[in-house]
Structure formats: structure tokens, C-alpha cells
Amino acid sequence: MRDLRRLTLRSRSLLIWAAIVLAMLTAIVWSIPIPAELQKSPTGTLTLLDCRGREIAQLASAEARTQFPIPLERMGLWLPRITVALEDRRFYEHHGIDWHALAAASARNLRSRHLVSGASTITQQLVKLATGRDRRSWSRKLYEAILAWKLEHRWSKERILAEYLNRSSYGNRRIGPEAAARAYFGKSARDLTLSEAIFLAGLPQAPTRLNPWRHPEEAGRKYARSLARLVQLGFIDRDQELLLAQPPKAEHADPSRLAPHFVDAVVARNSGLHAFVSVKSA
């Protein structure tokens, strides 16, 4: 009887200490602030329009990057869905950490005895993009996981996905799907075809190596791998795969700059995302 009482007391003590430790860990997690970089919206590219509303120039941000942040509903039917399928297929089920993928990645890391696979969710990748840190370490992965969990409790899935896409690099200093769609296909992201969306969705994984202008063959091979993965996931069927077998050709579709001297003068006194000027373009 005494032994049973001692065991009960020990169990209660362990539960109390476990609750204390859990409370301390929770307090530590919530005390870690969300970085200021995540609170700021991405800087957009200045677009100059003539008196008729036609575009005459696009001027990159201070970081020499071209980007046009847009809401999720303006990214079209395909690109957000394909990105989720390829990057984080349980995105709408987890709370910032994909425990299934993490378990598989941990097994691979233990076998190799160093960090080779991170199983990062879209939310964790957003943290990495916003903070500009790409160091691969266990402590870094823990930090990203904590912030991802906090973001999931503060932001909607739609906001997280839109922020991630608007901050992703698609090569050639094009940041976000709108800048990429304009540069490679001469259209808005909302007008992308299924094949064009598949093509763009694979680029952020390695934007330099998959640069469509410099390495079109690599970009084409990546498209084929993405297409095969989407078939495997059941996102598209075999008949669609045959129709989409040929990758779309990425063009140099950036608009040429008109009236360059006048544009430089306008830039000197404008800092918004759009500037209407009175020059007439043919």
C-alpha cells in the first residue's frame, strides 16, 4: 500500500514538473518576437505610365529587384495551388510544422549524420525569405519552426501563402509571380496557363541554376520533374500530362523603356508604385 502511495506521489510530482516545464517553454516561445521584416510588405517596382495609362517603364527597387506584390486572388487559378502541391502538400492541414515530413527528414539526417534535408513548410520558408538567413543548422531550423508556429496562429493560410509567393525569387532578380509572369510570358500572373504555372512554380527551388534565360534546358528538365510529380500526386491525369509534355518557352518579355531621359527626371521626384506622366508614346 505504501509503495502504491509513493508511486502515486511520484507520478503527481512528475506531472507537476512536466506542466511547469511546458509552461516555461510556452512562455519562451511566445516571448520570441516576430521579426520586423515579416511585418513589412515587400517593396514594389515603380511603374511609369503615359497620359493614356500605358506603361512606358518599370524601375526596379533599391535592391535592383523587380517585384509587383499582389493579393492571392490576383495570382490566378493555377500557380498558388501548384506551388502548394509541389512545396508543401499538407499546407492546409498543419500549423506551421509538417510532422510527417519532419519525421522522414529526421531519419534521412540521422543516416547521413548531418543536416541534409529540412522538410521546411511554406510557412518556415517564408520566415527564411523574410529574415534573409539561409544558414543550415539545427538551431536555425528550431527558430524557423517556432516562428512558423507563431505565424500560423496570427495569420490566415491565404496571407501566409501570398506573402511567401510575393517574396519568392523566380530568377533574373524577378521577385514574386507577377514580376515573373510579366518577364517570361508577357502577361499578368492571373492569366497564366496551366503549363506556364507549372513552369514558374519550380523556379524558386533554385532560381540561379534554373534561370530560364541562361539555362533553358535546366528549366525544361525541372518542368518535366514537376509535371511528373503532379501526376504522381493526382493533381493532373495522364491525358493532361501528354498535352502538357512540352514546356512553355520563356521569352524576354520585359517592356522596353521609352523616353529614357524623361524617365530619369521623373524618377528623381517620385517614390510611389505608379507615376502618371504627360509624355505621349506612339
C-alpha positions in Angstrom: 0.0 0.0 0.0 2.8 2.4 0.9 4.6 1.6 -2.4 1.4 2.4 -4.3 1.1 5.7 -2.5 4.8 6.6 -3.2 4.2 5.7 -6.8 1.2 8.0 -6.9 3.1 10.8 -5.3 5.9 10.4 -7.7 3.5 10.4 -10.7 1.9 13.6 -9.4 5.3 15.2 -8.9 6.3 14.3 -12.4 3.1 15.7 -13.8 3.5 19.0 -11.9 7.1 19.3 -13.1 6.1 18.5 -16.7 3.4 21.2 -16.5 5.9 23.7 -15.2 8.4 22.9 -17.9 5.7 23.1 -20.6 4.6 26.5 -19.2 8.1 27.8 -19.3 8.7 26.6 -22.8 5.4 28.1 -23.9 6.4 31.4 -22.3 9.8 31.3 -24.1 8.2 30.6 -27.4 5.7 33.5 -27.1 8.5 35.8 -25.9 10.4 35.4 -29.2 9.2 38.4 -31.4 8.1 38.1 -35.0 10.9 39.8 -37.0 10.2 43.3 -38.3 11.0 42.0 -41.8 7.8 39.9 -41.7 5.7 42.8 -40.6 6.7 44.9 -43.7 5.2 44.3 -47.1 7.7 43.7 -50.0 8.8 46.8 -51.8 7.2 47.2 -55.2 8.6 48.3 -58.5 7.9 51.8 -59.7 5.8 51.7 -62.9 5.7 54.8 -65.1 2.5 55.3 -67.2 1.9 57.8 -70.0 -1.1 60.2 -70.2 -3.2 57.4 -71.7 -2.4 54.9 -68.9 0.1 52.9 -71.0 3.3 51.6 -69.4 6.5 53.3 -70.5 9.0 52.0 -68.0 9.5 49.7 -65.0 12.1 50.7 -62.4 13.5 48.2 -60.0 13.6 48.6 -56.3 16.6 49.9 -54.4 17.8 46.3 -54.2 17.7 46.2 -58.1 14.9 43.7 -57.9 11.7 43.8 -60.0 8.6 42.9 -58.0 4.9 43.6 -58.0 3.3 42.4 -54.8 -0.3 41.3 -55.4 -3.0 39.6 -53.3 -3.6 35.9 -53.7 -6.8 36.3 -55.7 -4.8 38.0 -58.4 -2.3 35.2 -58.8 -4.6 33.1 -61.0 -6.2 29.7 -60.6 -3.1 27.6 -61.0 0.1 29.0 -59.5 -0.8 29.0 -55.8 -2.4 25.5 -56.0 0.6 24.1 -57.9 3.1 25.7 -55.5 1.3 24.1 -52.5 1.2 20.7 -54.2 4.9 20.8 -55.0 6.3 22.5 -52.0 4.0 21.7 -49.1 1.1 19.4 -49.9 -0.1 19.3 -46.3 0.0 23.1 -46.1 -3.7 23.5 -45.2 -3.6 20.7 -42.6 -0.5 21.6 -40.4 0.1 24.5 -38.1 3.5 25.6 -39.5 5.3 22.3 -38.9 4.7 19.2 -41.0 5.4 16.4 -38.5 5.1 13.7 -41.2 7.7 15.3 -43.4 9.8 16.2 -40.4 9.9 12.5 -39.2 11.0 11.4 -42.7 13.6 14.1 -43.0 15.0 13.4 -39.5 15.5 9.8 -40.4 17.5 10.8 -43.5 19.5 13.3 -41.5 20.4 10.7 -38.9 21.5 8.2 -41.5 23.8 10.9 -43.1 24.8 12.2 -39.7 24.4 15.8 -40.7 21.5 18.1 -41.8 20.8 17.3 -45.5 17.0 17.5 -45.5 14.9 20.1 -43.7 11.3 19.3 -44.5 10.5 23.0 -44.4 6.9 24.1 -44.8 5.9 27.1 -46.8 5.5 29.0 -43.5 9.0 28.1 -42.5 10.3 29.1 -45.9 8.5 32.4 -45.6 10.4 33.1 -42.3 13.7 32.3 -44.1 12.9 34.6 -47.0 11.8 37.5 -44.8 14.8 37.3 -42.4 17.3 36.7 -45.2 19.1 33.9 -43.3 19.9 30.7 -45.1 22.3 29.0 -42.6 21.5 25.3 -42.4 21.7 24.2 -38.7 19.6 22.6 -36.1 19.3 25.8 -34.1 18.2 27.7 -37.2 15.6 25.1 -38.0 14.2 25.3 -34.5 14.0 29.1 -34.7 12.1 28.9 -38.1 9.8 26.3 -36.6 8.9 28.4 -33.6 8.2 31.5 -35.8 6.2 29.4 -38.3 4.1 28.1 -35.4 3.5 31.7 -34.2 2.7 33.0 -37.7 0.1 30.2 -38.2 -1.7 31.4 -35.0 -1.7 35.0 -36.2 -2.1 35.0 -39.9 -4.6 33.2 -42.2 -3.3 30.5 -44.6 -4.1 32.8 -47.5 -2.0 35.6 -46.2 0.9 33.2 -45.5 0.8 31.8 -49.0 0.5 35.2 -50.6 3.5 36.6 -48.6 5.6 33.6 -49.5 4.8 33.8 -53.2 5.4 37.6 -53.3 8.8 37.2 -51.7 10.0 34.1 -53.7 12.7 34.6 -56.3 12.0 33.4 -59.9 15.4 34.2 -61.3 16.8 37.3 -63.1 16.0 39.4 -60.0 12.3 38.8 -60.5 10.6 38.6 -57.2 7.0 37.3 -56.9 4.7 35.7 -59.5 3.6 38.9 -61.1 7.1 40.0 -62.0 8.0 36.5 -63.2 4.8 36.2 -65.4 5.5 39.6 -67.0 9.2 38.9 -67.6 8.9 35.4 -69.0 5.5 35.3 -70.6 4.5 38.9 -71.1 1.3 38.6 -69.1 -0.2 39.0 -65.6 0.0 36.1 -63.1 -3.8 35.8 -63.2 -3.6 34.9 -66.9 -1.0 32.1 -66.7 -1.9 28.9 -68.4 -1.5 25.6 -66.5 1.8 24.8 -68.2 3.2 28.3 -67.5 2.1 28.0 -63.9 3.9 24.6 -63.5 7.0 26.1 -65.2 7.1 29.1 -62.8 6.3 27.0 -59.7 9.5 25.1 -59.9 11.9 28.1 -60.3 12.1 29.3 -56.7 13.8 26.0 -55.7 17.0 27.0 -57.5 16.4 30.4 -59.3 20.0 30.7 -60.5 20.5 27.2 -61.8 17.0 27.1 -63.3 17.3 30.6 -64.9 15.0 30.3 -68.0 17.1 32.8 -70.0 20.5 31.5 -69.2 19.7 27.8 -68.7 16.6 26.9 -70.6 17.5 23.2 -70.7 17.7 23.0 -66.9 14.4 24.9 -66.6 12.8 22.5 -69.0 14.1 19.4 -67.1 12.7 20.9 -63.9 9.4 21.4 -65.6 9.3 17.8 -66.6 10.1 16.7 -63.0 7.3 19.0 -61.6 4.9 17.6 -64.2 5.7 14.0 -63.2 5.3 14.9 -59.5 1.9 16.4 -60.1 0.8 13.3 -61.9 2.0 11.2 -59.0 0.0 13.3 -56.6 -3.1 13.0 -58.7 -3.2 16.8 -59.4 -3.3 16.1 -63.1 -4.1 12.9 -65.0 -2.2 11.0 -67.7 -4.1 12.6 -70.6 -3.3 16.1 -69.3 0.4 15.0 -68.9 0.6 14.2 -72.6 -0.9 17.6 -73.5 1.5 19.4 -71.2 4.6 17.4 -72.1 6.2 20.3 -73.9 7.4 23.1 -71.6 6.4 26.6 -72.4 9.1 28.8 -73.8 10.2 31.7 -71.6 10.7 34.9 -73.6 12.4 38.1 -72.8 9.1 39.8 -72.4 10.1 42.9 -70.3 8.8 46.1 -71.8 11.5 48.4 -73.3 12.0 51.7 -71.6 10.7 54.7 -73.6 11.9 58.3 -73.3 14.8 57.3 -71.0 16.0 60.9 -70.2 12.5 61.9 -69.3 12.0 58.8 -67.2 15.2 59.6 -65.2 13.9 63.0 -64.4 10.5 61.6 -63.2 12.3 59.0 -61.0 14.2 61.8 -59.2 10.9 63.1 -57.7 8.7 60.1 -57.4 8.8 57.2 -54.9 5.3 55.6 -55.2 4.5 52.4 -57.1 2.9 54.3 -60.0 3.6 57.7 -61.6 1.4 59.2 -64.3 3.4 61.5 -66.7 2.3 63.6 -69.7 4.7 62.2 -72.3 3.0 60.8 -75.4 4.0 57.4 -76.5 3.2 56.2 -80.0 
